[in-house]
Amino acid sequence: MTWKQVFTTSVGKKLTMGLTGISLILFLIVHAGLNACIWANDGGEMFNRAAHFMGSNIIPRLLEVGLILFFILHIFQGYALTLYNKSKRSVGYAIDYGNKGSKWYSRSMAILGSLLLIFLIMHFYHFWTPSRFGGMWNVKPLEEIEIDGKLKHNLFLEMKNVFQNPIVVVLYVLACGSLGYHLAHGFQSAFKTFGVHNKRYNVMLSTIGYAYSIIISVAFAMMPISFYFGWI
């Protein structure tokens, strides 16, 4: 398969979606694990140390660039594949099987993905932009804290401040719900794309996929809730 076919054919789009999807699934595990440091209840010391370790080393920074490119590619190919499928199925099915044919969230991946895109923009605005560009282009700089004798951004305090707004907390929790449903279908779909799909592995993949989607979405949802109610 040529590079052109990867971006223009239906099979190529599905392979790209599968590859980027698995990469983003792995990223969410790391991201959730790092953010879970907020529950150490040490005033954010562990979380700030972990966050600045990831942000100050060359390998995580290079992976961050690759991750952003994967996000963009995943979003672009997702919309392209949705439009392609609709163009090939201009006439609807004679019988609507509803959830008997497929789960509603598997038929609504474009909508769920669009909601996640809106959330991603909001998330970047709240955390990534001030962390990377604070003090530049009128972006409000973050407060600093001393770590190993050096002043670093107090990302824990920024999270605490952002999640004092009940509207923001509600939006984040709703976004985590969308993420859970998106992952419930995307996890299995990504592995099916690469041929990991037979009776021997179906039950195992389904179980792991549903467990993963629930754990990840609940973990992320509990973070703004914990800050808002003062549990940390």
N, C-alpha and C positions, 0 to 999 in steps of 0.2 A: 504494500500500500504506500503510495507517494504522499508527501506532505500536503499536496493539494487535496487529495482524496480524504485525508484526515479531517479537513475543515469543510469539505463540500458534500461528501456522501453521507447517507444515513448511518451506515456502519461506522464510518470514521467519527461522526458526531457522538455516537453511543460509546465508542471506545474512549474518546476524550472525556466524556462525562463520567465514565467509570473510573478512569485513572485519576482525574482531578477530585472526584468524589471520595475515593479511598484516601487520598492525600489529606483532604479536609477532615475526614473522619479521624485520622491519626492526629491531626493538629488539635482537634477539639479535646482529645484525651489529655494532651500536654497542657492546653490552655485551662481546662477544668482543674487539673492537678495543681497547676501553679496558683490559680485563683483560690483554691481550697485552703491555701496558707492563711487566708484572712481569719479562719476559724481557730487559729492558734491562740487567739485572745492575748496577744503580747503587744498590743498597740500598733500592729502592722509591721513590726520589725522583720519577721520571717518573710512576709509577702514582699516588702520593699527590697529585701536582699535578693530574693528569687527573681523578682521582676527586673532589677538592675543587672543581675548576672546575665539574664537573657538579652537585655538591651545593650550591653556593653561589650559583648564578645562577637568576634567576626563571623563565626559560623551561624549563630542564631540570627544575626542581622542579614546574612546572605539568604538564609532560609526564609526570612521575613519577606524579602523581595520576591522570591520564588512563590511564596504563599499568596501574595497580592496578585501576581500574574495568574496563578491557578484560580483564584476567586473570579477574576475577570473572565478568564477562559470558560470556567464552569457556568457562569451567568450567561455569557454570550451564546455558548453552544446549547444551553438549556432552552433559551428563547428560540434559537434557530431550529432546534429539533421539534419544538412545539408547533412552530409555524409550518414546518415541513409536513408533520403528521396531519395537521388540519387541512393542508392543501391536497393531500392524498385521500382525505376522507371528507370531501365537501358535502356529502349526503350522509345524514345520521343513520344509525342502525334502526331497522324496522321495529325492533323490540328493545326496550330499555331494561336491562337486567339489574341495574342498580348495583348494590353491594354483592349480589350473587356473581356478577361478572368480575368485579374488581372493587377494592376498597375505595371509598370516596376520596381519601387523601392521595391515592395513587393516580386518580383522575384529576387531581387539583394541584399537581406539583408546580405548575407555572404560577398559580395564585399564591401558594405557600412560599415559593421562591421569591416572588415579588415583595411579599410582606417582609421576608428576611432581608431583602436588599434594602428596603426602607430602614429596617432596624440596623443594618450594618452601617449605613450612612450616619445614623444617629450615634451609634457606638463609636465610630471613628471621630465624630465631632466631640464627644464627651471625653474620650481618653487618648486615642492615638494622636490626634492633631496637637493638643496642648503638650503632650509628652515629647513629640518630635519637633514641633515648631513653636513652642511656647516662647513669647517675647519677640517673635518675628511676625511681620504682616498683621500687626494688631491682634495677634492671638495672645490671650491672657496667659502669662507664665504661671507655672505651678509653684506652690510653696515647696521649700526645700527642707531636707533633713540630713543630718550628718551620718554617713555610713563609712566605717573604717577610715575616719579622718577626712572624708571628702563629702562635699555637699551634693546630694542627689535629689531628684524629684520625689516628693512625698505622694506616691501614687495611691497609697492606702487612704490618705486624707482626702484625695480627690474623689475616690470611690464613695467615701462616707458623705461628702458634701453633695455629690450628684444624686445619691439615693435618699436624700432627705425630701425630695420632691415627690409627692404621691402619684402625680401624673406620669412621671418618668418611670417610677416603680411599676405601675400598672402596664405601661407600654412594654417594658422589658419582660415582664411575666408573660404577657400575651405573645410576645415574640418567641419566648422559650417554648410556649405551647406549639407555635407554628414550626419551630425547629424540631420538636419531638415528632410530629407527624411527618415532616419532610424526611427525617432520618429513618422513620419506620419503613418507608418505602425505598428510600435511596440506598440504605445499607444493603438490602437484599438485591436490589436492582444492579448495584455496582458489581457485585460478585457474579451475578448471572451473566453480565456482559462478557466476563472473562471465562465463561464456561463452567464456573463452580456451581452447578445446578443439576442435581439428580436426587433420586429418592433417598439415597444414603445420607446426603448432607442437607436436604431441605429443612427437616425439623430442627437440626442443630443451628443452621443459619438463621432460621426464623426466630428461634429462641434467643440467640445472641443478639440479633438485630433489634428485637423488641426491648430486650433488657438494656442494651446500649442506649437506645433512643430515650427510654424512660429515665435512666440514671443521669445521662448528660443533661437533658432538658430540665429535670428537677434540680440538679446541682446548680445549674446556672440561674434558675428562677429563685432559688433560696438565697442567693447572694444579695440582690437588692432588697429582698424581704428582711433578711437578717440585719442589714444596715438600718433600714427604715424603722424597725421595731426595737432597735438598740440591743439586739442579742449579742453583738460583738462590738 
